[in-house]
């Protein structure tokens, strides 16, 4: 039987006859016996044996995940590629791929087999940590800081409420109020310590004050929620932080827990109940939408600018909230909202999820650009003057990206609370 060359290193039969039917060479390979079991499945079994890792074995290589993976857009990634590598004998526990996933959930959204990287990656990372595998040094530093100080930045816990001194309005603290309140506002670590996070926290404090909301914060009693630490694989540390917060919450009486960020929202809504902490939880945009008519009356100063909005993964895809932030933005007088090409269900990740907030220097060696840089480029392409966000991770990430991509002067980054606060225009800013 004759052979013909179809490409470099590939030899195929020019024709074959199967049960009297003549087949051209490009088709007849499928009718020959092919060995599909001459590989060691041990490295795949290493992951699928983990509680939470089972679904990696369900992948059937359709590659739908690759096209929507934010890391693949700036690198070479995706669940399908991770599955393929483990079949080839590469251990995920020893691979840089273990730390690149941001658990953004876009792959899970399109996967017909429901391969769930949001469960696989934390499980595999936990296994790597427990096995004493090498982990990125910057992540180890975050774990140590959160364990020792109750926040991932290693800041003094006694200074957690210092930001309120420049808020310009009273910010009650639960231990001093000594009575039930309607809203316990969980501020979070970055709004408590990072300079731009504090700007957003002060803006939200002024909004709550203007609305007459009966609220208070925990102040120095508040600790890191731990959701991103859990996703990065330190489940034990997450549980330690969660148990401390649950114990603190139990000392006070409140109707609802309002949070500054999507990761806190995800933690208190989906993870803390597993440890006995069940609360009525709202992201601050959801809470403010309930007071929209009162807000409209307060927002008397037009904010004349074109704004685009970034969907944070853990508010949008993970928890289904797409509309509350957009409703608030459209209500601000003078704001024109434009959408980026990747938005809502297919929104692009900022790179901060799944522990990625602290892994930029690590991921730099495995991608062509930071995810936050890519997202800022997409925002600038809309012609918007402002990139609006509602996640404490994103102000610093995107402002750094504006500088590194040269978008300064064309694009600024504002929390939605800052835009609303500017429109309210309270005279006393402290």
N, C-alpha and C positions, 0 to 999 in steps of 0.2 A: 504494500500500500504506500502511495507517494505522500510526501510531506511538503508543506510550504511554510515559509517564515512569515509570521503575522506581526512581528515587532521584535525589538531587542530582547534576546533571551527567551523568546516564546516560540515553540514549535507546535504546530497543529496539523492534523491530517487534512489534506485538501478535500477529501470526500470520504464518506462511509455509507454502507448499505445496511440498514437496520430493518429486518422483517420485510425486505423487498423495497424499502423506501430509500431513495438516494438523498443523503443529507450533505449540505455544504459544510466546509471545514469549521466555520465560525459557530456552528450549532452542535456539531456531533460530540463535543467534549462531555456534555451532560449525560450521555448515554454510557459512559465508561465508568467502571468502579473507581471510586475515589476514597482514599483513607482519610477519615475525619477524626480518628481517635488516637493518633500517634502524638499526643501532647500530654503534658502533666497538668491537670487542673488544680494543682495544689495552691497556686497563688490566687486563683479565683475563689477556691474554697476557703482560703484564709479570711476573705472578706464576707462571703455569704454565710459563714458560720457565726458571724457576730450578730447579736440582737440589734436589728436595724439595718444590717448590711445585706439581707437576703435578696433584695430586689436587683442587685447588680447582676445576678445570674439570669435575670429575665430578659436582658437586652438581646435583641435579634438583629442588631447592626443596621437598622433602617436609616440612621444618621440624621433623623429630624432634629435631634437635640443640638447637633453641631452648628447648624445655621442660626440658631437663636442664642447660643452660648456667648455671653459678653467677653469671656476670656479668650475664646477662639477667634473673635474678631480682631483682637490685638496679639494673638499668639497661636498656639496649636493645642486645642483642648476639646473637652466635651465628654459626657458619659460614655458615648460609643467608643471613643478612643481609649478611655480608661479601661473599659471592658476588654477591648482588643489587646491592650498591653498586658493585662493580667493573664489572658489566654496564652500570650507569648512567653510567659514565665517571669514577668516583672512584678515584684512585690509592691503594692500600693503603699504599704507601711514604710518603705524605704525610699519612696519616690518624691521628688519635688511636687508632683501633681497633687499629692495629698493636701498641700497647703494653699493651692491656687484657687480652688472653688470658693465662691462667695456665697453659696447656698441661696442664690437669687430666685430659684424655682422656675425660671423660664424653660429649662429643659423638661421639668416635670409637667409643665402646662401642655407641652406638645407630644409627650411620649405616649405611644399607644400601649406600651407594656407597663406603664407606671413605674419605671425605674426611678427611685426616689433618692436623689443625691442629698436632700435635706436631712434624711436619716442616715444614709450611707456614710457621708463624710464625717459628721460628728462621731459616729461609732468607730470608724477607722482611725480617726485622730486620737480618740480616747485609748484605743488599743495600742497605738504607737507610743503614746505617753506612758501607759502602764508597763509597756515592754522595755522602757528605757531607751527608745529610739531617739535619735537626734532631732530636735525641733528647732525652728528658727529662733535665734537668740532674742530678737525683739519681742517675740511672743512669750518666751520664758520670763522676760522682764515684766511684762504686763501681768502675768499670772502672779508673780511675787508681789508686785505693787498692790494688786487688788486684794490679795490675801492679807497683806500687812496693814494697808491703809484704808481699805474699803472702797478704793477707786483705782482705775487702771493707769492713771497718770502719776500715782505715787504722791499726791498732794496731801497736805496736812488735813486730817478729817475735822479738826476744830475750826477750819476756815471754810467749811462747806457752805455756810450761809452768808459769807462776807459780801457776796454780790448784792445783797439787798440794800446795803448802805447807800448805793448810788441809784436805787430804783426810782426815787422821787415820790413814792407812795408807800404807805404802810404795807408790810408783808408779814402777816401773823405767823407765829410758830406754834405748833400744836402743844408743846410742853408748857408754853406760856399762856395760851388761850384757855386751857383747862375747861373746855366745854365741847359738846358735839358740834361739828361743822357739816355743811352740805358737801363741800369739795375738799378732799385731801389731794393737794397737788404734789405729785412726785416729780421733782425737778430733773433729777438725773445728774450724772457725773460731769459730762461736758458742759451743760449749761451752768453748772455750779463753779467750774474752774477755768474753762477755756475762755479767753477774752471775748471772742465772737459769740461763743455760746452764752456768756453772761449778758451780752447785748440782747439776745433773743429772750432770755429769761426775764430781764427787766422790762422789755416791751410787753411780754405776756402778763407780767404782774400789773402793769399800768392798765392793760385792757380789762383784766378781771376786776380791778378796782373801779374803773369807769362804769362797768356793768353792774356794780354793786353785788358781786358774787360773795357769798359767805364761804371763804376758803382759808386754808392754812397750809404750811409746808412742815416737813419734819426737821429741817435744819441739820444740825450736826448728828442727829440720830439716823439720817438717811444713809444707806449704803448702795453701792453699785448693784443694779438689778441682776447682772450676770448672764444675760441672754447670749451676748456675743462670746463670752467666755465659754459657755456651754457648747456653742457651735464650733468653737476652736478646739474642743476636745477635753476641756477640764471640767468634767461633769461634777466631780467631787467638790471643787471650789464653787461652782454654780450653786450646788445644794447648800453649801455653808452660807453663802451670801443670801440666798433665798430664805433660808430658815431664820436668819437674823432679821431680815426685813419683815417677814411674816410675824415674828414675835413683836416687833416694834408696832406694826399696824394694829395688832391685837390690843394694844394699850389704849387705843383711841376709838372714838365713835365718829363715823362719817357715812354719808350716803353713797358717794361715788369716788373713785380714784381717777383723777385726770392726769395724764402723763405728757411729757414734752416730746417724746420720741417714739418711733415705730418699734424699736427693739424692746423698750420697756412695755409698750402696748402688747407685743407678742408674748413677752414673758409673763405678765400678770394675767393675760387672758387665757393663754394656752398651757403654760408650764407650771406656774405657781399652784393652780388647783390640784395638780398631781401630788403636791406636798402639803395639801391642806389649806392653802390660801386662796379663797374664792372671793372675788370682788366684782362690783359693777365697774368696768374699766372703759374709759374713753380716751382716745387721742385728743389733744387740745383742739384740733380742727373740728372734730365731731361735736365737741362740747360747744364751741363757738357758733356753729351752724344752728344749734338750738336757740341761740339768742340773736339770730340774724336781723330781725326787725329792729331790735334795740340797737344793734351795731350800726345798721344803716342810718339811724337817727344821729348816732355819735360821729360817724365818719363824714365830717363836713369839709375837709381839706382834700381837694383832688390830688391824686398821685399820677401825674401825667407821664406815663411810660408804657411801652410795649413790654409785656412780661411773658416768659415761657416757664412752664412748671415741670419739675422733675419728680416722677413717681418713685418714692422710696419703696424698695422691694418688700419690706416687712410690714408696710401699711397697705400696699396695693395687692400684689399677687398673693402674698401669704394670708392676708386678712380681708381682702375684697373691698377696701375703701379707696375708691377713685374719685368720688364726687365731692365730698366735703371740702377738700382743699380748693378745688376748682370753683365751687359755689362761693367760697369766701373771696377768692381773687376777683371773680366777676362782679362781686358786690362793692368792691373798692372803687370809689369814683375816680375816673380818669384812667383806670387800668384797661388795657386791651390785651387779652390773653390769646397767645398763639401756641400751637402744639408743635413739638418736635416730631420728626418722622417716626421715631421709636417712642411710643407713649402708651399710657394705660396698660393693657394686658401685656404688650410687647415692649414695655419700657426698658431702657438700658440701665444696667447696674452702675452705681457710683464706685464700686469696688470695696466699700467699707464693711459689707456683711460677712458673716461667717469667720470673723477674726481678721478679715482683710483690712480693717481700719488700721491695724498695727503691722501690716506686712508689705507695705509699699516697697521698701528697700529689698525685700526678698523677691517679690514678684517682678521687680525691675529686670532681674537677670533672666526671666523666662517669658517676657512679653516685649513687644515693640514699643508700647507706651502704657501709661497708667490708664485704668478704666475711667478715672475722673477726668483725665486730659481729653479722652475721646468724647466723653459726654459734654464737656464744656465746648468742644469744637462743634458738636451737633447743636448746642444751644445758640452759639454765635451765628450759625448758618440760618437760623430763623429770622435774623434781623432784630431780635429782642434786645432791649436795653438791660433787662434784669432777668437773671435766672433765680426763680423763687423755689424755696425748699421748705420742708417741715420736719426735718430730721437733724438732730444736733451734730451728727457726724459730718453732715454734708457742707456746712458753711466753711469750715476750715479746709476740707478736701477740695471743694470747688474753687475757693479763693486762691489756693495754691496752684490749682490747675489753670486759672485765668492768667496768673503770672507766667507759668511755665510755657503756656501755649501762645503767649503774646496777645491775649484777648483783652488785656487791660485797656481801659479807655473806651472800649466798645461794650463791655459786659460787666455788670456787678452782680453780687450774690446777696440775696436778702431772704431771711426767714419770713414766712407769711405773717407771723406776728409782728415783725418789724414794719411791714408795709401797712398793716391795719393800724398799728400804733402811730405811724406817721400821718395817716389820714385822720385819726382822731385829734391829733395835734394838741395834746395836753400841754399847758404852759409850764408847769412845774416838773422839771426833769431831774432835779436833785443835783 
